[in-house]
Amino acid sequence: MRGTIIILMIVIVCLLSGCWDRKELRNVSVVTGMAVDKGEHQKYKLTVETTAASEVNPRNAEGFAPANVQTLEGNTIAELTHKFNVISEQSMILSHMRVLVIGEEVAEKGMMEFMDFMDRNREIRDDFDIVIARDGKAASVLKTNNMYKKSASLKIYTQLVSIY
């Protein structure tokens, strides 16, 4: 009887272990920055900068763009983050986001609606920096090319960290 219980426990442990949420690196894109602007046709315009992990490392790089910037319009930020699978076949990982750029128009109207989403979403950590883009669009901050860093949002993050 005791031997049967031990064998049963070993079988259960073997069956229940493993990576149930494993994702291959080529099937995901890491979000390093987001920009929220006032939409032209809908309420918000969300721009997301994603980084291909294989392209950041110079030894593994295949010559593709290390950072991609994509934009969508919608009524809520939650809707927009789920809609990005229309543009890209890769799923987004939001936990490594470093910078949230908010357009001046959106900041003046109030940020509670989409900041509530950022706070409640379990995939987004709360260690990102928030920047308000003045005299222009927030998306243009993420579209800026830089010769030292391959990602605009990672460059902004390193500059903000060095300030404080």
C-alpha positions as CSV (number, residue, x, y, z in Angstrom):
1,M,0.0,0.0,0.0
2,R,2.8,2.4,1.0
3,G,4.7,1.6,-2.2
4,T,1.6,2.3,-4.4
5,I,1.2,5.7,-2.8
6,I,4.9,6.6,-3.4
7,I,4.7,5.5,-7.0
8,L,1.4,7.5,-7.5
9,M,3.0,10.6,-6.0
10,I,6.1,10.3,-8.3
11,V,3.8,9.9,-11.3
12,I,1.7,13.0,-10.3
13,V,4.8,15.1,-9.7
14,C,6.2,14.1,-13.2
15,L,2.9,14.9,-14.9
16,L,2.3,18.3,-13.1
17,S,5.8,19.7,-13.7
18,G,6.9,21.6,-16.8
19,C,6.5,24.9,-18.5
20,W,2.8,25.4,-19.0
21,D,3.3,29.0,-20.3
22,R,6.5,28.6,-22.3
23,K,6.9,30.8,-25.3
24,E,9.7,30.7,-27.9
25,L,11.8,33.9,-28.4
26,R,11.0,34.0,-32.1
27,N,7.3,34.1,-31.3
28,V,7.3,37.0,-28.9
29,S,8.3,40.7,-29.0
30,V,9.4,42.5,-25.9
31,V,7.8,45.9,-25.4
32,T,10.3,48.5,-24.3
33,G,8.3,51.6,-24.7
34,M,4.7,52.9,-25.1
35,A,3.4,56.2,-26.3
36,V,-0.2,57.5,-25.8
37,D,-1.5,60.3,-28.0
38,K,-4.9,61.7,-28.7
39,G,-6.4,59.8,-31.5
40,E,-7.5,61.3,-34.8
41,H,-10.6,59.1,-35.3
42,Q,-10.9,57.4,-31.9
43,K,-10.0,58.3,-28.3
44,Y,-6.4,57.1,-28.1
45,K,-3.5,56.5,-30.4
46,L,-1.2,53.9,-28.9
47,T,2.4,53.5,-30.3
48,V,4.4,50.6,-29.1
49,E,8.1,50.0,-29.5
50,T,9.0,46.3,-29.5
51,T,12.5,44.9,-29.5
52,A,13.6,41.7,-31.1
53,A,15.8,40.0,-28.5
54,S,17.9,38.2,-31.1
55,E,18.7,41.5,-32.9
56,V,20.0,43.4,-29.8
57,N,22.8,41.0,-29.3
58,P,25.5,41.6,-32.0
59,R,26.6,38.0,-32.0
60,N,23.2,36.7,-32.9
61,A,21.9,39.5,-35.0
62,E,20.7,38.6,-38.5
63,G,20.5,42.2,-39.8
64,F,16.9,42.9,-39.2
65,A,15.7,46.0,-37.3
66,P,16.3,45.7,-33.6
67,A,13.3,47.8,-32.7
68,N,9.9,48.1,-34.4
69,V,7.4,50.9,-33.8
70,Q,3.8,50.2,-34.5
71,T,0.7,52.4,-34.0
72,L,-3.0,51.7,-33.5
73,E,-6.1,53.7,-32.6
74,G,-8.9,52.7,-30.2
75,N,-11.1,53.8,-27.4
76,T,-9.2,52.1,-24.5
77,I,-5.6,51.1,-23.9
78,A,-6.7,47.6,-23.0
79,E,-8.4,47.2,-26.3
80,L,-5.4,48.4,-28.1
81,T,-2.9,46.1,-26.4
82,H,-5.0,43.2,-27.4
83,K,-5.5,44.5,-31.0
84,F,-1.7,44.5,-31.7
85,N,-1.9,40.8,-32.8
86,V,-3.6,42.2,-36.0
87,I,-0.4,43.9,-37.0
88,S,2.1,41.4,-35.7
89,E,2.1,37.7,-35.5
90,Q,4.3,37.8,-32.4
91,S,2.7,38.2,-29.0
92,M,3.8,41.1,-26.9
93,I,5.5,40.8,-23.5
94,L,4.6,43.9,-21.6
95,S,6.6,43.2,-18.4
96,H,9.8,44.7,-19.7
97,M,8.4,48.1,-20.6
98,R,10.8,50.9,-19.5
99,V,9.2,54.1,-20.7
100,L,5.6,55.4,-21.0
101,V,5.5,58.6,-23.1
102,I,2.2,60.6,-22.8
103,G,1.2,63.3,-25.2
104,E,0.6,66.7,-23.7
105,E,-3.1,66.8,-24.9
106,V,-3.8,63.4,-23.2
107,A,-2.0,64.5,-20.0
108,E,-4.1,67.7,-19.8
109,K,-7.4,65.8,-20.2
110,G,-6.5,63.3,-17.5
111,M,-4.6,60.0,-17.3
112,M,-6.6,58.1,-14.8
113,E,-8.4,55.9,-17.3
114,F,-5.4,54.3,-18.9
115,M,-3.2,54.5,-15.8
116,D,-5.8,52.4,-14.1
117,F,-5.2,49.8,-16.8
118,M,-1.5,50.0,-16.4
119,D,-1.8,49.5,-12.6
120,R,-4.3,46.6,-12.8
121,N,-2.7,44.6,-15.6
122,R,-0.8,41.8,-14.1
123,E,1.6,41.6,-17.0
124,I,2.9,45.2,-16.6
125,R,5.3,45.9,-13.8
126,D,5.3,49.3,-12.1
127,D,9.0,50.1,-12.5
128,F,8.7,52.1,-15.7
129,D,9.3,55.8,-16.1
130,I,6.6,58.2,-17.3
131,V,7.5,61.1,-19.5
132,I,5.2,63.8,-20.9
133,A,6.0,64.9,-24.5
134,R,5.6,68.6,-24.9
135,D,5.0,70.5,-28.1
136,G,4.6,67.4,-30.2
137,K,3.4,63.9,-30.4
138,A,4.5,61.2,-28.0
139,A,4.9,58.7,-30.8
140,S,7.7,60.9,-32.3
141,V,9.8,60.3,-29.1
142,L,9.8,56.5,-29.8
143,K,10.5,57.0,-33.5
144,T,13.7,58.9,-32.9
145,N,16.8,57.1,-34.2
146,N,19.8,56.9,-32.0
147,M,23.3,55.8,-33.0
148,Y,24.3,54.6,-29.5
149,K,21.3,52.5,-28.5
150,K,19.3,50.4,-30.8
151,S,16.1,51.3,-29.0
152,A,14.8,54.8,-28.4
153,S,13.0,53.9,-25.2
154,L,16.0,52.1,-23.7
155,K,18.1,55.2,-24.5
156,I,15.5,57.5,-22.8
157,Y,15.5,55.1,-19.8
158,T,19.2,55.2,-19.4
159,Q,19.2,59.0,-19.5
160,L,16.4,59.2,-16.9
161,V,18.2,56.7,-14.6
162,S,21.4,58.7,-14.8
163,I,19.5,61.8,-13.7
164,Y,18.4,60.4,-10.3
